[in-house]
Amino acid sequence: MNKNTRETALIRAKAVARSFRNRAVGMVGAFGLVPAFAMAQDAAAFDPSTITTKIATYAGYALIIILAFAAAVWGLRAAGIIKKG
C-alpha cells in the first residue's frame, strides 16, 4: 500500500464519518423539534411568550459568550501570547 492509497483511504474514512455525523445531527435536530410541534397543537394551553423569552435569553447568552471569546483573543494578541494567522 503506497502513501497515496493510504491518504485516499483516510480521506474516504473521514468523509464517511462526516456524512454519518451530519445525518445523526439532522436526526437529533428533527427529534428535538417534535415536542415543540406537539405543544403547538394544543393551542388553548400554548403560551408563546415563554418560548420567546427563552429564545431571547439564550440568544443573549450566546452573544455574551461570543463577545467574551473575542475579548479574550484580543487580549491574548495584545499581550503577544498568540500571533495572528
Long-range contacts (C-beta under 8 A, 24 or more apart in sequence): none
